[in-house]
C-alpha cells in the first residue's frame, strides 16, 4: 500500500467515525469531518494519486491537531489538574468549535480556584454563567451546587426547570449530577431508580467515562466496596489516587464500617487540597450505613445487577496488569521491526563496505559485503509467500512471509493493529493462548491467500505481511466482547462490539478498493481468529477469577 493510500484510509475511517457519532460530539466537529470527506472525494475524483496527500494535510490541520488538544485537555481534567487545563483552554480558545471546556475555560478556572481554597472567587466566576441558556448555564449550576455542597437545593432547582426525561436524553453533566445528588442526600431508592432510568435510555453509555464514574458512585453510596475497587482498577485506573481513596472511604462508610471509612477519609484530609477537604467534611457528616431493609425489591435487583455487570465486564479500557516479564505482544512487534529494519541495515552496510573497499582494497571487506547482499537478497527471494514455491517444497514461506512487509506504511499499519488488538487479547486470554491465535491465524491466512491464488490460476502471486494475524486477533476480540455482553449485558461491551464490527466493514471496503491488499488473507485470518476465540475464551472462568 502506498502512503497516499494509507492517508486515504486514515481520513476515511476517522472522519466516518466522527460522522457516525454526530449526536455525541460538537456540531462544529461533525461539520469539519464532513468537509474533510468532501475534500477527499473531490481530490480523489480529479487527482487520485494525490488525494491522500491533499486530504491528509487538511485533516491534520483541521481535525488531528484539535482532537489531540481535546484529548490532552480531557486528560488533565480527569486527573484534576485544573490549573494546567485552564491555561491550555484559554490559550487555544480559538478552537472552541470542537466543544468541551474550550467553549468556557472559566469553568476550569473556577475548579482551580476551589482547589486553592478560593471558594468565593470560584463561585463569583460561576455566577456570571448560571443564568445563561443551554449547556453553558446548566454546567455552571452543576459546578456551583457541587462546590457549595447544596445537593438538596440542586435537586429542587433541577426538578423545577427540567423534565426528568430531558435529563436522561444525553450523557450531560447535568443528568449525571442529578443521579449523584440522590446519593449525596441519602435517598438510595431514588438513586438506583434514576440510575436505572438513565441506563435504560442507552444514552449514558455513549459517554464511557461518565458512565463508569456514575456506576462507581452508585456502588459507593450503596456500600459495595469490591466492585468500586474493581472499577478503579480497570475502567477508571487513570483516576487520581486521592479521588479513589475518597470514594473507597465513602463505600466503607456506607457499608457500615464506620471506623475504616472515617480513618481513610481523615488520613486523606491531611494531604488534600481545599476542595477535597470540604467534600470530606460533608461526607463524614452526611453518610450513614445503608439500611437494606429500606431498599425496595426493585432497588435491590438494580443494585445486584449493576454489581454483576461491573464484576463480569470485559472492556477495551481495562487496565493492563503489571508483569515481571515482557509481553509477547511487545516481543512480536520488536521482531517484526527488527526483520524490517535489517533489510535496510544490510543495504547500508553494503554501501559502507564498498566505500571501505575502495579505500584499502581488503578482500575481507568484500566477503562481509557478500554476506550482507546474500542476506538482503535472500529475504526478498525466499521469504515472501509464493504458492508455486510452497508447492515445490519451500514450506517455510508460510511462516517467514508473516514477518516481512512491503514498506514503511505497511508495517506501521500492521504494528499499530498488533499493539492495539494484541495487548487486549493477551491480557484476556494469557500469553500462551495469545501466541497460539497469532501463529495459527498468521499461517492460516497465508494458506487462505495461497488457496485463492491457486483457484484464480495465479501460482506466482507474492504475499507478505502480518495483517492476517492482526485480523485474527480482531476476530478473537469480537468473540471476547460478545461473550462479555452475553454474560453481563453491559452496554459498554455492546457498544465496543459494534465499533469493531464497523471497523471490519470499513476494512472490507478498503480491501475491495485497494488491489494490493489481500482480501483472502484478511478474511481467512478473521474467520480463524473467531473460531479460536470461541474455543479458547472461557468467560465463566474469567468472572470467577474476578470475584476471587
N, C-alpha and C positions, 0 to 999 in steps of 0.2 A: 504494500500500500504506500502510495506517495504521501508526502507531507501535506500536499493540497487536499488529498482525500481524507487524511486524518483530521484536518481542520474542518472539513465539511461535516464529518461525523460529530465533532465536538459541538459545533454551532447548532446542528440539527437536534441532537439529543438534549443539550442543556436548555435551549430555548423552547423546545417542545415540552419538556418537563415543567417549565415555568408557566406556559400557557395552560397546561392541564391543572395547575394549582391556582388558577386565576382567582378563585374565591378566597384563597388563604393569604394572598400577598397583595402588596400595594398596587393600585391601578397603574401607576407610572411604570412600575417594573414590568407588568404584563405588556404595556404598550411598547416598551423598549424591546422586549423579547419578540413581539410580532414584527416590529421594524427590522430586527436582525434577520428574521426568517424571510421577509420580503427582499432584503438586500441579497441574501444567499440565493433566493430563487431567480432574481433578475440577473445577478452576476453569473449564475450557472447557465442561464439561457444564452447570454451573449459571449461569455468567456469562461467555459467550464474549467480550463486549465489554470485559471487564476481566481476562480470563485472562492476557493478555500482561503487563499491569502487575503482577498478583499474582505470577505465576511468575517474572517478570523480577526483581522485588525480592528474592525468596527466593534466586534463582540468583546474584545479585550478591553477596549476603552469604555464602552457604554454599559457592559454587564459584569465582566470579570472583576474589574477593579472595585466597582460599587459593592459587589457581593462579598469580596474579600474584606472590605471595610465593615460591612454589616456583620459579618461573622466575627470579626475582631471585637466589634462593639458589644455584641451579644455575649461573647465570652467574658469580657470584662464585667458586664452586668451580672452574669451568673456567678462570677467569683466575688461579687460585691465590691469590686474596685471602682466605686462610683466616681471618685475624683478623676481618675485617668479616663474613664468612659466619658465623663462630661467634657473634658478637654478635647478628646477626639471628636465628639459630636459637634462641638462649637466650631472646630477647625474645618470640618467638612460639611457644614450645614447646607452648602450649595447642592448637595446630593440628597436633599430631603425627599425627592421623588421616590426613593426606594423604601420609604416608610420607616417604621420603628421610632426609636428615640432621636433619630436625626431630625425628625419633624419638630421635636421640642426638647432640646438639650437641658432646658431649665428643670425638667423632672429629675434628671440625673444629678444636676447641681443641688437640688433640694435634698436628695438622699445623701449626697456627700456632706452637706451641712449638718444633717441629722447625725451622721456618724461622728462628726467633730463636736457634737454637743451643742450645736447652734440651732436648737429646735425651733425657736421663734422665727429666726431668719428663714428657715426652710418653709415654715407654714406661711409666712408672708409672701414668699416666692410662689407657692402653690395657689395662694388666694387669688392671684391675677387670672388664673385659668379655670377656676371652679365653676364659673357661670357661662363658660364658652360652650357652644353647642357641639354635638358629635363626640367622637372618641377622645378628643383632647380634654374636654371638660370632665368626661367620665373618669379618665385616668388620673386627672388632678384630684378628684374627690376620693378615689380609691387610695391614693397616696396620703392624702390629708387625714382620712379616718384611720388609716393604718398607723401613721406616725403618732397620732394622738391616742390610739387605743380605744376609740369610741365606737366599738363594734355594734352596740345596741342602736346608737344613733345612725350608724351606717345602714343597718337593716331597715330602719324606718325610712331613711332617705330613698333607698332603692325601691322599697315597696310602694312609696308614694309616686315615684317618677317612671317606673318601668313595669311592663307586664312580664310575668315570670317566663313566658315563652320566649320573649325577646332576649332575656339574659342568656338563654342556652342556644341561641341561634348561631353563635360563632364562638370560637375559642378566645374570647376577650378577657382582659384582666378583670373587668367588672364582674363577669359571671363567676370566675374563679374565686374572687374575693367574697362574693355573695355566699357561695357554698362554705368557704372557710369561716365566715362570720358566725355561722350557726355553731361551729365547734368552739369558737372563742367564747361564746356566751353560754356554752354547756347544753345546747339543745341538740342532742345527738340523733334523735329520731328524725328531726328535720334536716340535719346534716346529711344523714345517709339517704333520705328521700330525695333531697336536692342533687346530691352526687349521682344517684341512680338516674334521675331525670336527665341530667347533663350527659351522663354516659350513654343512655339510650338514644339521645338525639344524634349521636355519631359525630358531632362537631368538635367536641373536646379532643378526641384522638387525633385530629388534624394538626394540632399543636402538641407534638410529642412531649416537649419539655414541660409545658403547663399541665398536661395530663398526668405525667409522673409526679410532679410536685403536689398536685391536688390529691392524688391517690395516697401519697406518703402522709400528707396532713390528715386525711380522714382516718387512716390507720393509727396515726399517733394519737389523735384525740380519743380514739376508741381503745387505746391501751394495747395495741398489737405490736409489741416490740420487735419480734423476729422478722415479720415482713417489712417493717420500717428499715431495719438494718439491711435487709436484702435489697431494697430499692436503692439505698445509699451505696451499697457495694457494687451495684450494676448500673442501672439506668442513670442514676444521679451521682455517679462516682466523682464527677468534677466539682460537686458542691463543696464550698469551703468547710473546713473541719468544724469551725465554730457553729455554723448552721446545722450541721449533722448532730453535733452534741446537744444543741438546743432542742431539736425535735426528738432525739432519743430520750432526753430528760423529760420532755413532755409526755412521751409514751410511758415512761416509767411511772410518772405521777398518775396518769390515767389508769394504769393497770392496778394501782393500789399500793405500789412500792414507794410510799411517800419518802422514806429515808433515802433510797437510792436516787430518786429523781431530784430531791432537794440538794443532795450532795453534789450531783452533776451540775446542776444549774448554778449553785453558789460558787463552785470552782470556776465555771465559765464566766461568771460575773466579774471575777477578779482580773480577767485578761481580755475583756471585751470592750468594744467602743461604746459610746454613749447610747446609740440607737439600740444596741443589743441589751445593754443594761436595763433600759426602760422596758423592753419586751420581756426580759427575765423577771423583773419585778411584777409585771402584770400576770405572767404565767404562774408564779408562785402564789399569787393572791387569788387567782380565779379558777385554777384547775383542780377538780375533785375527782376521786376514783370513779370509774364507770360503774353504774348500778345496772347490772344485766337484767334485773327484774323490771326495770323501766323501759327496756328496749322492746319494741313490738316484734311480732314474729317476722314481719316484712323486713324490719331493720336488721334483725339477726341474720336473716337469709342474705341480704345485700352485703353485710359485713363478711360473712363466711365466704361468699362468692368472690368478693374482692381479694380476700387473703389467698384463696386458692388460685385465683388468676395471677396474682403477683408472684407467688412462690413457684408456680408451674410455667411461668412465661419465659420464652426464649426470644430475645430481642437482638437486633443488629447493633444496638448501642450497648449491649452488655460489656462490662469491662473485661479486659484480658487478665487472667490470673497470673501472679508472679511465678516465674520458674527459675530453677537453678541452671537450666541448660538452654542452649539456643534453640529457638523454634525451627521446626523443619521448613516452615514457610520461608523464613529468612535464609536458610541454607539453600533452598531451591532457587530463590531469587539471585543469591550470590553466585551460584553455579551457572545459571543462565547468563548472567552478566559477564562472568569470567570467560566462558566459551566465546561469547560475542566479542569481547574486548581482545581476546588472544589472537583472533584473526588479524586485527589491525596492528596489534603489537608485533606480530610476526612480520608483517609487511614493512613496518617502520624499522624493525631490526635489520631486515634485508637491505634497506636503503642506507642505514648507518654502516653496516658491514661493507657495503660496496664502496663507500667513501674511505673507510679504513684500508681496504684492499688497494685502492688506487694510490693510497699514501705510502704503504710499506710493502705491498705485494705478498703478504703472508698467505700461504695455502691453508693454514688452519682457519683463517677468516672465511675463505671460500667454502670450506667444509661446513662451518657453522651456518653460513648463509644458505647452503643447500638444504640443511635440516629445517630451517625456518620456512623456506619455499615449499618443501615437501609437506610440512605441517599445514600451512595455509591452503595449499592446493588440495591436500587430502581431505580437509573438512568440506571443501566445496565439491570435490569429485565423489567422495564416498560417504558423505554424511546425509544429504537430503534423501527423502523418500522418493524412489523411482520404482513403480510397480514391476517393470520388466526386470530390473536388477534384483529386487526381492525374490521374484520367482526363480531367478538364476542362482539363488543361494545366499545372497547378501542380506541375511535376515536382520542384521544389526541396524539397518536403516530405519526400521520402525521405531527404534529407541533413540538413535542419535538425532533423527530429524526433529524430535520434540525439543531438543536443546539448541537448535540452530534457528536463526532469524534472518529475515531478508533485508533488514535495515534498522535504523535508529527508531523510526516511528513504530515499526512492527514490534520490536522488543519492548519499547516503552509502554505501548498499549497492553501487551500481554503481562508485563510485570506489574502494572497497576492493577489489573484484574486479579492476578495471583495474590498480591498483597491484600486486596480488599476481601475477596472471597476465601482465600486460603486461611487467613487468621481466624475467620469466623468458623469455618469447618473444622480446623484443627482444635479450636477451643471447645467446640461442642462434641466432637467425636473422639478426640485424642490423637496423638501423633501417629500411631500405627495405622489406624483406620484412614486417617487423612492421607498418608503416603500410599496406602493401597488404592484409594479412589484416584489420586493423582496419576499413579502409574498405570492403572488399568484403563482409565479414560484417555490418557495420553497415547498409549499404544493402540487402544481400541479405535480412537478417532483416526489414527493413521491407517488402520485396516479398513475403516469405513471409507476413507478417501480413496484408498487403493482399489477397493471393490467397485466403487462408482466409476473410477477412471478406466478400469478394465471393461466394464459394461459399455462405456462410451467409446471403446477402442482407442484409448489414449495411454498405452503402456509406458510411454516415456514422460508422462506428466510428472513434474517435480513439485514436491511439497515440503515445507519446513514450518516450525513454529509450535509454541506451547498452547495455542488458542483452543485446541480440542480439549486439553486437560483443564484449562481455565473454565471452559463451558461445562465440563464435568463437575467442577466444584460448584458452579452456579446451580446445576441440577440438584446437587446434594443440599444446597442451601434452600432451594424451593421445598424440598421434602421436609427439612427440619422446621421451617416456618409453618408449613401446612399442618404438620403434626402438632406443633405448638398451639396453633389456633384450634385444632380439633380438641385438644386436651383442656385448654383454659378459656377458649372463646375470647381471647384477647383481641381487642380492636387494633392494637399496635401491630401484633403479628399478622392480622388480616391485611392491614394497610401495607406492611412491608412485603408481604407475599404478592400483592397486586403490583407494587413497584417493580419487583423482579420480573413478573410476567410481562410488564410493559417493556422492560429492558430487553427481554428475549425477543419480543416482537420487533422492536427497533433494530436489534442486531440482525434479525432475519431479513428485514427490508434492506439494510446496508449490504448484507451478503449478496442479495439479489442485484443491487445496483452496481457493486464493485466486483468485476470479474476476477480480480486477483485473489479474492477471499474464497476459501473452500467451504461451500455450504455443507457438503457431505461430512467434512471433518467436524464442523461445529455441531451439526445435528446429531451425529453419532456420539460425540463426546457428551452432549447434553443428555441424550437418552440413557447412556451407560451410567452417567452420574446420578440420574433419578433412580435407576434400578438399584445401584449400590447404596444410595442414600436410604432407600426403603429397607434394604437388607441389614444395614449396619446401625441405623439410628434407633435407639430404644428410648422413647420419651418417658415411659413409666420409670425406668431406672434413673433417668435424669432428675425427675421430680423427687424421687426418693432420696437421691443424693442431696438435693437442695434442702429438703426438710430435715435431714440429719444435721 
